Amino acid sequence: MLVSRPLSLFRRSPSSISMPVAASEGPFSGVFVVKDEEAEAEDSYCWGICKRRSIKKPPFPQDRILTILHSSSQYEETKSTKVWLLPVLDRPLSSNRYYLIKARGKHKG
């Protein structure tokens, strides 16, 4: 079972990332991080006209499709892949373990 939590909660109190999901939620539970209005406001500047598009550190919001950039130093080539990140169940978010699901292309899902 996944429990939804707003991203702004983890930004306000980073210690809550290491908290496990309550035992009352049952076995194989996890946290589903959702980007809320407060987090959207934190990611905007220029009076809300412009938005920051990059995410530098976890937890990553699970209600968005993210683009991961791969760069190779040998060929100076950058590839991008659209993915959806789902946290591993029965682990706190501080473990930084995610299932990576390809969002587009021939092998999506």
MODELLER restraints for C-alpha pairs under 7 A, 6 or more apart:
rsr = mdl.restraints
at = mdl.atoms
rsr.add(forms.Gaussian(group=physical.xy_distance, feature=features.Distance(at['CA:1:A'], at['CA:28:A']), mean=6.58, stdev=0.5))
rsr.add(forms.Gaussian(group=physical.xy_distance, feature=features.Distance(at['CA:1:A'], at['CA:29:A']), mean=4.64, stdev=0.5))
rsr.add(forms.Gaussian(group=physical.xy_distance, feature=features.Distance(at['CA:1:A'], at['CA:30:A']), mean=6.37, stdev=0.5))
rsr.add(forms.Gaussian(group=physical.xy_distance, feature=features.Distance(at['CA:2:A'], at['CA:29:A']), mean=5.59, stdev=0.5))
rsr.add(forms.Gaussian(group=physical.xy_distance, feature=features.Distance(at['CA:2:A'], at['CA:30:A']), mean=4.74, stdev=0.5))
rsr.add(forms.Gaussian(group=physical.xy_distance, feature=features.Distance(at['CA:2:A'], at['CA:31:A']), mean=5.41, stdev=0.5))
rsr.add(forms.Gaussian(group=physical.xy_distance, feature=features.Distance(at['CA:2:A'], at['CA:32:A']), mean=5.87, stdev=0.5))
rsr.add(forms.Gaussian(group=physical.xy_distance, feature=features.Distance(at['CA:3:A'], at['CA:30:A']), mean=6.20, stdev=0.5))
rsr.add(forms.Gaussian(group=physical.xy_distance, feature=features.Distance(at['CA:3:A'], at['CA:31:A']), mean=4.88, stdev=0.5))
rsr.add(forms.Gaussian(group=physical.xy_distance, feature=features.Distance(at['CA:3:A'], at['CA:32:A']), mean=5.68, stdev=0.5))
rsr.add(forms.Gaussian(group=physical.xy_distance, feature=features.Distance(at['CA:4:A'], at['CA:31:A']), mean=5.89, stdev=0.5))
rsr.add(forms.Gaussian(group=physical.xy_distance, feature=features.Distance(at['CA:4:A'], at['CA:32:A']), mean=4.61, stdev=0.5))
rsr.add(forms.Gaussian(group=physical.xy_distance, feature=features.Distance(at['CA:4:A'], at['CA:33:A']), mean=5.85, stdev=0.5))
rsr.add(forms.Gaussian(group=physical.xy_distance, feature=features.Distance(at['CA:4:A'], at['CA:34:A']), mean=6.63, stdev=0.5))
rsr.add(forms.Gaussian(group=physical.xy_distance, feature=features.Distance(at['CA:5:A'], at['CA:31:A']), mean=6.70, stdev=0.5))
rsr.add(forms.Gaussian(group=physical.xy_distance, feature=features.Distance(at['CA:5:A'], at['CA:32:A']), mean=6.14, stdev=0.5))
rsr.add(forms.Gaussian(group=physical.xy_distance, feature=features.Distance(at['CA:5:A'], at['CA:33:A']), mean=5.09, stdev=0.5))
rsr.add(forms.Gaussian(group=physical.xy_distance, feature=features.Distance(at['CA:5:A'], at['CA:34:A']), mean=6.10, stdev=0.5))
rsr.add(forms.Gaussian(group=physical.xy_distance, feature=features.Distance(at['CA:6:A'], at['CA:33:A']), mean=5.68, stdev=0.5))
rsr.add(forms.Gaussian(group=physical.xy_distance, feature=features.Distance(at['CA:6:A'], at['CA:34:A']), mean=4.91, stdev=0.5))
rsr.add(forms.Gaussian(group=physical.xy_distance, feature=features.Distance(at['CA:6:A'], at['CA:35:A']), mean=5.86, stdev=0.5))
rsr.add(forms.Gaussian(group=physical.xy_distance, feature=features.Distance(at['CA:6:A'], at['CA:36:A']), mean=5.75, stdev=0.5))
rsr.add(forms.Gaussian(group=physical.xy_distance, feature=features.Distance(at['CA:7:A'], at['CA:33:A']), mean=5.73, stdev=0.5))
rsr.add(forms.Gaussian(group=physical.xy_distance, feature=features.Distance(at['CA:7:A'], at['CA:34:A']), mean=5.70, stdev=0.5))
rsr.add(forms.Gaussian(group=physical.xy_distance, feature=features.Distance(at['CA:7:A'], at['CA:35:A']), mean=5.15, stdev=0.5))
rsr.add(forms.Gaussian(group=physical.xy_distance, feature=features.Distance(at['CA:7:A'], at['CA:36:A']), mean=6.49, stdev=0.5))
rsr.add(forms.Gaussian(group=physical.xy_distance, feature=features.Distance(at['CA:7:A'], at['CA:39:A']), mean=6.23, stdev=0.5))
rsr.add(forms.Gaussian(group=physical.xy_distance, feature=features.Distance(at['CA:7:A'], at['CA:61:A']), mean=6.84, stdev=0.5))
rsr.add(forms.Gaussian(group=physical.xy_distance, feature=features.Distance(at['CA:8:A'], at['CA:36:A']), mean=6.93, stdev=0.5))
rsr.add(forms.Gaussian(group=physical.xy_distance, feature=features.Distance(at['CA:8:A'], at['CA:38:A']), mean=6.10, stdev=0.5))
rsr.add(forms.Gaussian(group=physical.xy_distance, feature=features.Distance(at['CA:8:A'], at['CA:39:A']), mean=5.02, stdev=0.5))
rsr.add(forms.Gaussian(group=physical.xy_distance, feature=features.Distance(at['CA:10:A'], at['CA:16:A']), mean=6.12, stdev=0.5))
rsr.add(forms.Gaussian(group=physical.xy_distance, feature=features.Distance(at['CA:10:A'], at['CA:17:A']), mean=6.19, stdev=0.5))
rsr.add(forms.Gaussian(group=physical.xy_distance, feature=features.Distance(at['CA:17:A'], at['CA:92:A']), mean=6.73, stdev=0.5))
rsr.add(forms.Gaussian(group=physical.xy_distance, feature=features.Distance(at['CA:17:A'], at['CA:93:A']), mean=5.30, stdev=0.5))
rsr.add(forms.Gaussian(group=physical.xy_distance, feature=features.Distance(at['CA:17:A'], at['CA:94:A']), mean=5.32, stdev=0.5))
rsr.add(forms.Gaussian(group=physical.xy_distance, feature=features.Distance(at['CA:18:A'], at['CA:92:A']), mean=5.52, stdev=0.5))
rsr.add(forms.Gaussian(group=physical.xy_distance, feature=features.Distance(at['CA:18:A'], at['CA:93:A']), mean=6.12, stdev=0.5))
rsr.add(forms.Gaussian(group=physical.xy_distance, feature=features.Distance(at['CA:18:A'], at['CA:94:A']), mean=4.85, stdev=0.5))
rsr.add(forms.Gaussian(group=physical.xy_distance, feature=features.Distance(at['CA:19:A'], at['CA:92:A']), mean=6.11, stdev=0.5))
rsr.add(forms.Gaussian(group=physical.xy_distance, feature=features.Distance(at['CA:20:A'], at['CA:91:A']), mean=6.82, stdev=0.5))
rsr.add(forms.Gaussian(group=physical.xy_distance, feature=features.Distance(at['CA:20:A'], at['CA:92:A']), mean=4.88, stdev=0.5))
rsr.add(forms.Gaussian(group=physical.xy_distance, feature=features.Distance(at['CA:21:A'], at['CA:29:A']), mean=6.60, stdev=0.5))
rsr.add(forms.Gaussian(group=physical.xy_distance, feature=features.Distance(at['CA:21:A'], at['CA:30:A']), mean=6.30, stdev=0.5))
rsr.add(forms.Gaussian(group=physical.xy_distance, feature=features.Distance(at['CA:28:A'], at['CA:89:A']), mean=5.29, stdev=0.5))
rsr.add(forms.Gaussian(group=physical.xy_distance, feature=features.Distance(at['CA:28:A'], at['CA:90:A']), mean=4.90, stdev=0.5))
rsr.add(forms.Gaussian(group=physical.xy_distance, feature=features.Distance(at['CA:29:A'], at['CA:89:A']), mean=5.41, stdev=0.5))
rsr.add(forms.Gaussian(group=physical.xy_distance, feature=features.Distance(at['CA:29:A'], at['CA:90:A']), mean=5.35, stdev=0.5))
rsr.add(forms.Gaussian(group=physical.xy_distance, feature=features.Distance(at['CA:30:A'], at['CA:87:A']), mean=6.98, stdev=0.5))
rsr.add(forms.Gaussian(group=physical.xy_distance, feature=features.Distance(at['CA:30:A'], at['CA:89:A']), mean=4.70, stdev=0.5))
rsr.add(forms.Gaussian(group=physical.xy_distance, feature=features.Distance(at['CA:30:A'], at['CA:90:A']), mean=5.82, stdev=0.5))
rsr.add(forms.Gaussian(group=physical.xy_distance, feature=features.Distance(at['CA:30:A'], at['CA:91:A']), mean=6.92, stdev=0.5))
rsr.add(forms.Gaussian(group=physical.xy_distance, feature=features.Distance(at['CA:32:A'], at['CA:62:A']), mean=6.25, stdev=0.5))
rsr.add(forms.Gaussian(group=physical.xy_distance, feature=features.Distance(at['CA:33:A'], at['CA:61:A']), mean=5.00, stdev=0.5))
rsr.add(forms.Gaussian(group=physical.xy_distance, feature=features.Distance(at['CA:33:A'], at['CA:62:A']), mean=5.55, stdev=0.5))
rsr.add(forms.Gaussian(group=physical.xy_distance, feature=features.Distance(at['CA:34:A'], at['CA:61:A']), mean=5.31, stdev=0.5))
rsr.add(forms.Gaussian(group=physical.xy_distance, feature=features.Distance(at['CA:34:A'], at['CA:62:A']), mean=6.02, stdev=0.5))
rsr.add(forms.Gaussian(group=physical.xy_distance, feature=features.Distance(at['CA:34:A'], at['CA:63:A']), mean=5.63, stdev=0.5))
rsr.add(forms.Gaussian(group=physical.xy_distance, feature=features.Distance(at['CA:35:A'], at['CA:61:A']), mean=5.78, stdev=0.5))
rsr.add(forms.Gaussian(group=physical.xy_distance, feature=features.Distance(at['CA:35:A'], at['CA:63:A']), mean=6.95, stdev=0.5))
rsr.add(forms.Gaussian(group=physical.xy_distance, feature=features.Distance(at['CA:43:A'], at['CA:51:A']), mean=5.69, stdev=0.5))
rsr.add(forms.Gaussian(group=physical.xy_distance, feature=features.Distance(at['CA:43:A'], at['CA:52:A']), mean=5.31, stdev=0.5))
rsr.add(forms.Gaussian(group=physical.xy_distance, feature=features.Distance(at['CA:44:A'], at['CA:50:A']), mean=5.60, stdev=0.5))
rsr.add(forms.Gaussian(group=physical.xy_distance, feature=features.Distance(at['CA:44:A'], at['CA:51:A']), mean=4.18, stdev=0.5))
rsr.add(forms.Gaussian(group=physical.xy_distance, feature=features.Distance(at['CA:44:A'], at['CA:52:A']), mean=6.01, stdev=0.5))
rsr.add(forms.Gaussian(group=physical.xy_distance, feature=features.Distance(at['CA:45:A'], at['CA:51:A']), mean=6.20, stdev=0.5))
rsr.add(forms.Gaussian(group=physical.xy_distance, feature=features.Distance(at['CA:58:A'], at['CA:96:A']), mean=6.91, stdev=0.5))
rsr.add(forms.Gaussian(group=physical.xy_distance, feature=features.Distance(at['CA:59:A'], at['CA:93:A']), mean=6.68, stdev=0.5))
rsr.add(forms.Gaussian(group=physical.xy_distance, feature=features.Distance(at['CA:62:A'], at['CA:84:A']), mean=6.77, stdev=0.5))
rsr.add(forms.Gaussian(group=physical.xy_distance, feature=features.Distance(at['CA:62:A'], at['CA:85:A']), mean=5.94, stdev=0.5))
rsr.add(forms.Gaussian(group=physical.xy_distance, feature=features.Distance(at['CA:62:A'], at['CA:86:A']), mean=6.20, stdev=0.5))
rsr.add(forms.Gaussian(group=physical.xy_distance, feature=features.Distance(at['CA:64:A'], at['CA:84:A']), mean=6.89, stdev=0.5))
rsr.add(forms.Gaussian(group=physical.xy_distance, feature=features.Distance(at['CA:65:A'], at['CA:82:A']), mean=6.46, stdev=0.5))
rsr.add(forms.Gaussian(group=physical.xy_distance, feature=features.Distance(at['CA:65:A'], at['CA:83:A']), mean=5.68, stdev=0.5))
rsr.add(forms.Gaussian(group=physical.xy_distance, feature=features.Distance(at['CA:65:A'], at['CA:84:A']), mean=5.04, stdev=0.5))
rsr.add(forms.Gaussian(group=physical.xy_distance, feature=features.Distance(at['CA:66:A'], at['CA:82:A']), mean=5.60, stdev=0.5))
rsr.add(forms.Gaussian(group=physical.xy_distance, feature=features.Distance(at['CA:66:A'], at['CA:83:A']), mean=5.33, stdev=0.5))
rsr.add(forms.Gaussian(group=physical.xy_distance, feature=features.Distance(at['CA:66:A'], at['CA:84:A']), mean=6.12, stdev=0.5))
rsr.add(forms.Gaussian(group=physical.xy_distance, feature=features.Distance(at['CA:67:A'], at['CA:80:A']), mean=6.26, stdev=0.5))
rsr.add(forms.Gaussian(group=physical.xy_distance, feature=features.Distance(at['CA:67:A'], at['CA:81:A']), mean=5.45, stdev=0.5))
rsr.add(forms.Gaussian(group=physical.xy_distance, feature=features.Distance(at['CA:67:A'], at['CA:82:A']), mean=4.36, stdev=0.5))
rsr.add(forms.Gaussian(group=physical.xy_distance, feature=features.Distance(at['CA:67:A'], at['CA:83:A']), mean=6.11, stdev=0.5))
rsr.add(forms.Gaussian(group=physical.xy_distance, feature=features.Distance(at['CA:68:A'], at['CA:80:A']), mean=5.55, stdev=0.5))
rsr.add(forms.Gaussian(group=physical.xy_distance, feature=features.Distance(at['CA:68:A'], at['CA:81:A']), mean=5.25, stdev=0.5))
rsr.add(forms.Gaussian(group=physical.xy_distance, feature=features.Distance(at['CA:68:A'], at['CA:82:A']), mean=6.32, stdev=0.5))
rsr.add(forms.Gaussian(group=physical.xy_distance, feature=features.Distance(at['CA:69:A'], at['CA:78:A']), mean=6.57, stdev=0.5))
rsr.add(forms.Gaussian(group=physical.xy_distance, feature=features.Distance(at['CA:69:A'], at['CA:79:A']), mean=5.71, stdev=0.5))
rsr.add(forms.Gaussian(group=physical.xy_distance, feature=features.Distance(at['CA:69:A'], at['CA:80:A']), mean=4.48, stdev=0.5))
rsr.add(forms.Gaussian(group=physical.xy_distance, feature=features.Distance(at['CA:69:A'], at['CA:81:A']), mean=6.58, stdev=0.5))
rsr.add(forms.Gaussian(group=physical.xy_distance, feature=features.Distance(at['CA:70:A'], at['CA:78:A']), mean=5.50, stdev=0.5))
rsr.add(forms.Gaussian(group=physical.xy_distance, feature=features.Distance(at['CA:70:A'], at['CA:79:A']), mean=5.09, stdev=0.5))
rsr.add(forms.Gaussian(group=physical.xy_distance, feature=features.Distance(at['CA:70:A'], at['CA:80:A']), mean=6.14, stdev=0.5))
rsr.add(forms.Gaussian(group=physical.xy_distance, feature=features.Distance(at['CA:71:A'], at['CA:77:A']), mean=5.76, stdev=0.5))
rsr.add(forms.Gaussian(group=physical.xy_distance, feature=features.Distance(at['CA:71:A'], at['CA:78:A']), mean=4.32, stdev=0.5))
rsr.add(forms.Gaussian(group=physical.xy_distance, feature=features.Distance(at['CA:71:A'], at['CA:79:A']), mean=6.41, stdev=0.5))
rsr.add(forms.Gaussian(group=physical.xy_distance, feature=features.Distance(at['CA:72:A'], at['CA:78:A']), mean=6.51, stdev=0.5))
rsr.add(forms.Gaussian(group=physical.xy_distance, feature=features.Distance(at['CA:82:A'], at['CA:102:A']), mean=6.26, stdev=0.5))
rsr.add(forms.Gaussian(group=physical.xy_distance, feature=features.Distance(at['CA:82:A'], at['CA:103:A']), mean=5.43, stdev=0.5))
rsr.add(forms.Gaussian(group=physical.xy_distance, feature=features.Distance(at['CA:82:A'], at['CA:104:A']), mean=6.22, stdev=0.5))
rsr.add(forms.Gaussian(group=physical.xy_distance, feature=features.Distance(at['CA:83:A'], at['CA:100:A']), mean=6.44, stdev=0.5))
rsr.add(forms.Gaussian(group=physical.xy_distance, feature=features.Distance(at['CA:83:A'], at['CA:101:A']), mean=5.51, stdev=0.5))
rsr.add(forms.Gaussian(group=physical.xy_distance, feature=features.Distance(at['CA:83:A'], at['CA:102:A']), mean=4.54, stdev=0.5))
rsr.add(forms.Gaussian(group=physical.xy_distance, feature=features.Distance(at['CA:83:A'], at['CA:103:A']), mean=4.81, stdev=0.5))
rsr.add(forms.Gaussian(group=physical.xy_distance, feature=features.Distance(at['CA:84:A'], at['CA:100:A']), mean=6.03, stdev=0.5))
rsr.add(forms.Gaussian(group=physical.xy_distance, feature=features.Distance(at['CA:84:A'], at['CA:101:A']), mean=5.14, stdev=0.5))
rsr.add(forms.Gaussian(group=physical.xy_distance, feature=features.Distance(at['CA:84:A'], at['CA:102:A']), mean=6.38, stdev=0.5))
rsr.add(forms.Gaussian(group=physical.xy_distance, feature=features.Distance(at['CA:84:A'], at['CA:103:A']), mean=6.13, stdev=0.5))
rsr.add(forms.Gaussian(group=physical.xy_distance, feature=features.Distance(at['CA:85:A'], at['CA:98:A']), mean=5.84, stdev=0.5))
rsr.add(forms.Gaussian(group=physical.xy_distance, feature=features.Distance(at['CA:85:A'], at['CA:99:A']), mean=5.74, stdev=0.5))
rsr.add(forms.Gaussian(group=physical.xy_distance, feature=features.Distance(at['CA:85:A'], at['CA:100:A']), mean=4.93, stdev=0.5))
rsr.add(forms.Gaussian(group=physical.xy_distance, feature=features.Distance(at['CA:85:A'], at['CA:101:A']), mean=6.32, stdev=0.5))
rsr.add(forms.Gaussian(group=physical.xy_distance, feature=features.Distance(at['CA:86:A'], at['CA:98:A']), mean=5.28, stdev=0.5))
rsr.add(forms.Gaussian(group=physical.xy_distance, feature=features.Distance(at['CA:86:A'], at['CA:99:A']), mean=5.03, stdev=0.5))
rsr.add(forms.Gaussian(group=physical.xy_distance, feature=features.Distance(at['CA:86:A'], at['CA:100:A']), mean=6.56, stdev=0.5))
rsr.add(forms.Gaussian(group=physical.xy_distance, feature=features.Distance(at['CA:87:A'], at['CA:97:A']), mean=6.09, stdev=0.5))
rsr.add(forms.Gaussian(group=physical.xy_distance, feature=features.Distance(at['CA:87:A'], at['CA:98:A']), mean=4.28, stdev=0.5))
rsr.add(forms.Gaussian(group=physical.xy_distance, feature=features.Distance(at['CA:87:A'], at['CA:99:A']), mean=6.08, stdev=0.5))
rsr.add(forms.Gaussian(group=physical.xy_distance, feature=features.Distance(at['CA:88:A'], at['CA:97:A']), mean=5.79, stdev=0.5))
rsr.add(forms.Gaussian(group=physical.xy_distance, feature=features.Distance(at['CA:88:A'], at['CA:98:A']), mean=5.28, stdev=0.5))
rsr.add(forms.Gaussian(group=physical.xy_distance, feature=features.Distance(at['CA:88:A'], at['CA:99:A']), mean=6.30, stdev=0.5))
rsr.add(forms.Gaussian(group=physical.xy_distance, feature=features.Distance(at['CA:101:A'], at['CA:109:A']), mean=5.72, stdev=0.5))
rsr.add(forms.Gaussian(group=physical.xy_distance, feature=features.Distance(at['CA:102:A'], at['CA:108:A']), mean=4.71, stdev=0.5))
rsr.add(forms.Gaussian(group=physical.xy_distance, feature=features.Distance(at['CA:102:A'], at['CA:109:A']), mean=5.60, stdev=0.5))
rsr.add(forms.Gaussian(group=physical.xy_distance, feature=features.Distance(at['CA:103:A'], at['CA:109:A']), mean=6.32, stdev=0.5))
